[in-house]
Amino acid sequence: QIPQQFPFQLRTKSMEVFSPQLQELYPDQPMELHLWARRQPLLSCHPDALHGTLFSSAEAFVVLPNATRVPAFLLNIDANVTGKPTITRNRLGGTVRLTGLVPDPELG
């Protein structure tokens, strides 16, 4: 659950910019987002950082008052990332940065 004070709430109203029809069909209804990996990530180690490509999907649902979930959209999201691990006082940490999105070959 996203706390109420968080500036972005996952509702059909907040998706109106991307899909006005969604807001028209289901006015200001809550939504759920399901994320998963479609396949194993590709990772490579370099002297300066770890580089990888993540292959994921996101499916959004509108949650109706009776708790029924209506599929809204499905996105495949493939992304290139770079990670730089750090070790400080026996603690492993690091940063991860999005370096690009991988084009969908089906879209040309």
N, CA, C and O of each residue as an XYZ file, in Angstrom:
432
protein
N       0.838     -1.181      0.000
C       0.000      0.000      0.000
C       0.884      1.245      0.000
O       1.891      1.308      0.705
N       0.494      2.224     -0.795
C       1.193      3.510     -0.830
C       0.554      4.398      0.224
O      -0.669      4.535      0.242
N       1.352      5.014      1.115
C       0.768      5.895      2.137
C      -0.008      7.053      1.507
O       0.366      7.545      0.442
N      -1.088      7.489      2.164
C      -1.941      8.564      1.642
C      -1.166      9.864      1.433
O      -1.499     10.626      0.526
N      -0.133     10.143      2.251
C       0.607     11.386      2.130
C       1.614     11.375      0.981
O       2.187     12.416      0.659
N       1.839     10.213      0.355
C       2.742     10.133     -0.788
C       2.163     10.980     -1.920
O       0.960     10.911     -2.171
N       2.993     11.789     -2.621
C       2.463     12.738     -3.606
C       1.803     12.103     -4.838
O       1.028     12.768     -5.525
N       2.093     10.848     -5.123
C       1.500     10.204     -6.300
C       0.721      8.986     -5.846
O       1.285      8.059     -5.264
N      -0.573      8.988     -6.112
C      -1.417      7.843     -5.797
C      -1.771      7.124     -7.090
O      -2.070      7.765     -8.098
N      -1.739      5.813     -7.066
C      -2.046      5.018     -8.252
C      -3.569      4.877     -8.358
O      -4.174      3.971     -7.786
N      -4.159      5.805     -9.111
C      -5.606      5.844     -9.325
C      -5.840      6.146    -10.800
O      -4.946      6.645    -11.484
N      -7.035      5.846    -11.287
C      -7.337      6.129    -12.696
C      -7.213      7.621    -12.998
O      -6.847      7.994    -14.113
N      -7.510      8.472    -12.029
C      -7.397      9.924    -12.238
C      -5.950     10.322    -12.527
O      -5.705     11.188    -13.367
N      -4.998      9.702    -11.843
C      -3.595     10.029    -12.078
C      -3.085      9.485    -13.414
O      -2.034      9.914    -13.892
N      -3.810      8.552    -14.018
C      -3.433      7.987    -15.318
C      -4.120      8.704    -16.485
O      -3.931      8.330    -17.642
N      -4.906      9.721    -16.185
C      -5.708     10.406    -17.204
C      -4.850     10.973    -18.333
O      -5.280     10.984    -19.486
N      -3.657     11.439    -18.020
C      -2.766     11.997    -19.047
C      -2.407     10.936    -20.080
O      -2.322     11.227    -21.273
N      -2.196      9.692    -19.613
C      -1.789      8.609    -20.497
C      -2.975      7.916    -21.162
O      -2.871      7.445    -22.294
N      -4.100      7.857    -20.456
C      -5.277      7.157    -20.978
C      -6.555      7.820    -20.480
O      -7.104      7.409    -19.458
N      -7.041      8.847    -21.193
C      -8.276      9.515    -20.782
C      -9.470      8.560    -20.703
O     -10.365      8.755    -19.881
N      -9.487      7.539    -21.548
C     -10.601      6.586    -21.557
C     -10.689      5.820    -20.240
O     -11.782      5.476    -19.790
N      -9.558      5.559    -19.633
C      -9.539      4.834    -18.364
C     -10.275      5.626    -17.285
O     -11.060      5.063    -16.522
N     -10.021      6.925    -17.225
C     -10.694      7.795    -16.257
C     -12.185      7.918    -16.581
O     -13.009      7.999    -15.670
N     -12.535      7.933    -17.860
C     -13.956      8.024    -18.255
C     -14.720      6.765    -17.863
O     -15.848      6.847    -17.376
N     -14.107      5.595    -18.076
C     -14.775      4.328    -17.760
C     -14.832      4.045    -16.262
O     -15.822      3.513    -15.759
N     -13.766      4.405    -15.555
C     -13.649      4.096    -14.128
C     -13.199      5.360    -13.382
O     -12.025      5.470    -13.027
N     -14.105      6.314    -13.136
C     -13.716      7.596    -12.523
C     -13.070      7.443    -11.141
O     -13.664      6.899    -10.211
N     -11.855      7.935    -11.044
C     -11.081      8.011     -9.800
C     -11.117      6.722     -8.976
O     -11.348      6.758     -7.767
N     -10.888      5.587     -9.634
C     -10.840      4.296     -8.951
C      -9.390      3.934     -8.620
O      -8.480      4.328     -9.349
N      -9.163      3.196     -7.540
C      -7.799      2.758     -7.218
C      -7.309      1.741     -8.251
O      -8.096      1.067     -8.915
N      -5.989      1.656     -8.359
C      -5.376      0.728     -9.299
C      -4.315     -0.096     -8.577
O      -3.808      0.300     -7.528
N      -3.989     -1.247     -9.156
C      -2.885     -2.092     -8.691
C      -1.895     -2.224     -9.834
O      -2.275     -2.211    -11.005
N      -0.631     -2.351     -9.487
C       0.413     -2.557    -10.476
C       1.156     -3.832    -10.101
O       1.678     -3.947     -8.992
N       1.203     -4.782    -11.015
C       1.917     -6.042    -10.801
C       3.169     -6.007    -11.670
O       3.084     -5.786    -12.878
N       4.327     -6.224    -11.059
C       5.612     -6.209    -11.755
C       6.252     -7.585    -11.679
O       6.135     -8.269    -10.662
N       6.935     -8.000    -12.758
C       7.659     -9.264    -12.729
C       8.748     -9.261    -13.792
O       8.714     -8.474    -14.739
N       9.709    -10.149    -13.618
C      10.784    -10.334    -14.585
C      10.316    -11.326    -15.640
O       9.810    -12.399    -15.312
N      10.488    -10.964    -16.907
C      10.107    -11.868    -17.997
C      11.176    -12.924    -18.268
O      10.881    -14.026    -18.732
N      12.417    -12.566    -17.970
C      13.523    -13.512    -18.130
C      14.679    -13.053    -17.260
O      14.634    -11.971    -16.675
N      15.708    -13.874    -17.176
C      16.864    -13.545    -16.340
C      17.545    -12.286    -16.858
O      17.601    -12.058    -18.067
N      18.066    -11.466    -15.941
C      18.801    -10.279    -16.389
C      20.147    -10.678    -17.000
O      20.694    -11.735    -16.688
N      20.665     -9.822    -17.866
C      22.009     -9.992    -18.407
C      22.925     -9.084    -17.606
O      22.700     -7.876    -17.536
N      23.961     -9.660    -17.000
C      24.875     -8.886    -16.171
C      26.301     -9.068    -16.660
O      26.693    -10.153    -17.090
N      27.080     -7.976    -16.587
C      28.499     -8.057    -16.909
C      29.282     -7.215    -15.908
O      28.845     -6.144    -15.488
N      30.431     -7.721    -15.543
C      31.296     -7.032    -14.578
C      32.393     -6.287    -15.328
O      33.045     -6.851    -16.207
N      32.593     -5.030    -14.982
C      33.641     -4.191    -15.553
C      34.440     -3.606    -14.395
O      33.944     -3.579    -13.268
N      35.656     -3.138    -14.638
C      36.454     -2.587    -13.536
C      35.781     -1.409    -12.820
O      35.972     -1.227    -11.618
N      35.004     -0.618    -13.544
C      34.397      0.574    -12.941
C      33.000      0.340    -12.388
O      32.552      1.103    -11.533
N      32.288     -0.703    -12.853
C      30.898     -0.888    -12.430
C      30.362     -2.230    -12.925
O      31.013     -2.944    -13.687
N      29.148     -2.546    -12.464
C      28.387     -3.683    -12.986
C      27.375     -3.131    -13.985
O      26.700     -2.140    -13.706
N      27.274     -3.758    -15.126
C      26.308     -3.320    -16.137
C      25.302     -4.444    -16.356
O      25.654     -5.623    -16.324
N      24.053     -4.064    -16.577
C      23.041     -5.083    -16.779
C      21.870     -4.607    -17.603
O      21.633     -3.409    -17.763
N      21.146     -5.575    -18.120
C      19.889     -5.322    -18.810
C      18.811     -6.113    -18.091
O      18.936     -7.322    -17.897
N      17.749     -5.416    -17.696
C      16.634     -6.029    -16.988
C      15.454     -6.162    -17.935
O      15.139     -5.231    -18.676
N      14.805     -7.313    -17.911
C      13.662     -7.587    -18.781
C      12.432     -7.776    -17.894
O      12.281     -8.817    -17.255
N      11.569     -6.790    -17.854
C      10.433     -6.844    -16.942
C       9.125     -6.500    -17.635
O       9.108     -5.997    -18.759
N       8.039     -6.780    -16.946
C       6.701     -6.424    -17.409
C       5.938     -5.805    -16.253
O       6.190     -6.102    -15.085
N       5.008     -4.945    -16.602
C       4.135     -4.313    -15.610
C       2.711     -4.394    -16.130
O       2.426     -3.983    -17.254
N       1.819     -4.926    -15.307
C       0.405     -4.992    -15.673
C      -0.390     -4.191    -14.655
O      -0.244     -4.375    -13.446
N      -1.234     -3.300    -15.160
C      -2.054     -2.448    -14.292
C      -3.494     -2.938    -14.311
O      -4.010     -3.372    -15.341
N      -4.133     -2.857    -13.143
C      -5.530     -3.254    -12.983
C      -6.289     -2.127    -12.299
O      -5.749     -1.448    -11.425
N      -7.533     -1.931    -12.693
C      -8.441     -1.048    -11.966
C      -9.134     -1.913    -10.922
O      -9.616     -3.001    -11.237
N      -9.187     -1.432     -9.670
C      -9.831     -2.168     -8.588
C     -11.219     -1.567     -8.376
O     -11.348     -0.422     -7.942
N     -12.250     -2.345     -8.685
C     -13.626     -1.885     -8.559
C     -14.081     -1.948     -7.102
O     -13.452     -2.631     -6.294
N     -15.169     -1.243     -6.750
C     -15.657     -1.247     -5.366
C     -15.933     -2.642     -4.800
O     -15.824     -2.841     -3.591
N     -16.286     -3.608     -5.648
C     -16.540     -4.975     -5.166
C     -15.264     -5.824     -5.139
O     -15.335     -7.043     -4.984
N     -14.087     -5.177     -5.291
C     -12.763     -5.804     -5.259
C     -12.412     -6.575     -6.537
O     -11.363     -7.216     -6.594
N     -13.260     -6.526     -7.550
C     -12.925     -7.121     -8.839
C     -11.818     -6.315     -9.485
O     -11.816     -5.087     -9.410
N     -10.869     -6.998    -10.124
C      -9.766     -6.334    -10.815
C     -10.000     -6.397    -12.320
O     -10.201     -7.472    -12.886
N      -9.971     -5.227    -12.959
C     -10.168     -5.129    -14.409
C      -8.815     -4.805    -15.047
O      -8.209     -3.795    -14.691
N      -8.318     -5.634    -15.985
C      -7.044     -5.327    -16.632
C      -7.116     -3.988    -17.363
O      -8.074     -3.723    -18.088
N      -6.093     -3.141    -17.169
C      -6.064     -1.826    -17.804
C      -5.015     -1.767    -18.912
O      -5.317     -1.341    -20.027
N      -3.789     -2.189    -18.617
C      -2.747     -2.212    -19.643
C      -1.590     -3.096    -19.193
O      -1.427     -3.395    -18.010
N      -0.794     -3.502    -20.179
C       0.387     -4.333    -19.953
C       1.549     -3.677    -20.685
O       1.452     -3.370    -21.873
N       2.652     -3.464    -19.964
C       3.845     -2.867    -20.558
C       5.034     -3.796    -20.378
O       5.245     -4.342    -19.295
N       5.817     -3.975    -21.446
C       7.113     -4.624    -21.317
C       8.135     -3.512    -21.144
O       8.195     -2.588    -21.955
N       8.941     -3.599    -20.090
C       9.908     -2.560    -19.775
C      11.286     -3.201    -19.691
O      11.595     -3.897    -18.724
N      12.102     -2.968    -20.694
C      13.465     -3.481    -20.705
C      14.400     -2.295    -20.508
O      14.289     -1.291    -21.210
N      15.312     -2.408    -19.562
C      16.142     -1.269    -19.199
C      17.596     -1.665    -18.998
O      17.901     -2.749    -18.502
N      18.483     -0.761    -19.394
C      19.905     -0.904    -19.105
C      20.202     -0.158    -17.810
O      19.755      0.972    -17.618
N      20.961     -0.799    -16.925
C      21.304     -0.189    -15.645
C      22.810     -0.353    -15.391
O      23.458     -1.257    -15.920
N      23.334      0.546    -14.571
C      24.716      0.475    -14.123
C      24.716      0.540    -12.601
O      24.053      1.389    -12.004
N      25.450     -0.345    -11.994
C      25.548     -0.362    -10.535
C      26.987     -0.224    -10.084
O      27.894     -0.813    -10.672
N      27.189      0.557     -9.038
C      28.531      0.735     -8.479
C      28.485      0.343     -7.005
O      27.927      1.070     -6.182
N      29.070     -0.802     -6.673
C      29.067     -1.237     -5.275
C      30.074     -0.427     -4.451
O      31.090      0.036     -4.969
N      29.772     -0.269     -3.169
C      30.678      0.389     -2.231
C      30.734     -0.430     -0.944
O      29.776     -1.113     -0.583
N      31.856     -0.349     -0.271
C      32.016     -0.994      1.034
C      32.474      0.082      2.009
O      33.514      0.712      1.815
N      31.682      0.284      3.063
C      31.994      1.272      4.091
C      31.811      0.631      5.458
O      30.712      0.191      5.799
N      32.881      0.576      6.239
C      32.817      0.012      7.590
C      32.112     -1.350      7.638
O      31.163     -1.532      8.401
N      32.558     -2.268      6.855
C      32.007     -3.621      6.809
C      30.574     -3.691      6.317
O      29.895     -4.693      6.544
N      30.097     -2.644      5.645
C      28.746     -2.656      5.072
C      28.835     -2.549      3.561
O      29.537     -1.695      3.021
N      28.116     -3.425      2.896
C      28.070     -3.401      1.441
C      26.902     -2.522      1.011
O      25.783     -2.705      1.490
N      27.139     -1.599      0.140
C      26.096     -0.706     -0.373
C      26.356     -0.443     -1.841
O      27.086     -1.187     -2.496
N      25.762      0.606     -2.349
C      26.012      0.961     -3.731
C      24.915      1.809     -4.320
O      23.951      2.182     -3.652
N      25.088      2.101     -5.589
C      24.104      2.884     -6.328
C      23.751      2.149     -7.609
O      24.562      1.411     -8.169
N      22.532      2.365     -8.057
C      22.073      1.819     -9.335
C      21.497      2.976    -10.133
O      20.712      3.772     -9.617
N      21.898      3.063    -11.405
C      21.450      4.164    -12.251
C      20.876      3.608    -13.548
O      21.465      2.726    -14.172
N      19.720      4.132    -13.944
C      19.118      3.776    -15.229
C      19.918      4.473    -16.315
O      20.052      5.697    -16.299
N      20.456      3.700    -17.267
C      21.261      4.292    -18.336
C      20.548      4.290    -19.677
O      21.042      4.881    -20.637
N      19.405      3.642    -19.761
C      18.658      3.657    -21.011
C      17.581      2.602    -21.037
O      17.608      1.632    -20.280
N      16.634      2.815    -21.924
C      15.579      1.831    -22.155
C      15.875      1.097    -23.445
O      16.336      1.700    -24.414
N      15.615     -0.188    -23.465
C      15.875     -1.017    -24.627
C      14.661     -0.967    -25.526
O      13.554     -1.251    -25.068
N      14.831     -0.609    -26.821
C      13.666     -0.560    -27.710
C      13.026     -1.929    -27.890
O      13.713     -2.951    -27.892
N      11.725     -1.941    -28.040
C      10.984     -3.179    -28.289
C      11.129     -3.523    -29.769
O      10.698     -2.742    -30.617
N      11.729     -4.682    -30.108
C      11.917     -5.038    -31.515
C      10.602     -5.168    -32.282
O      10.581     -5.007    -33.503
N       9.508     -5.456    -31.581
C       8.212     -5.601    -32.261
C       7.653     -4.255    -32.719
O       6.817     -4.206    -33.621
N       8.122     -3.141    -32.089
C       7.634     -1.823    -32.463
C       8.458     -1.188    -33.563
O       8.071     -0.154    -34.107
N       9.580     -1.784    -33.898
C      10.411     -1.271    -34.989
C      11.269     -0.216    -34.511
O      12.047      0.345    -35.284
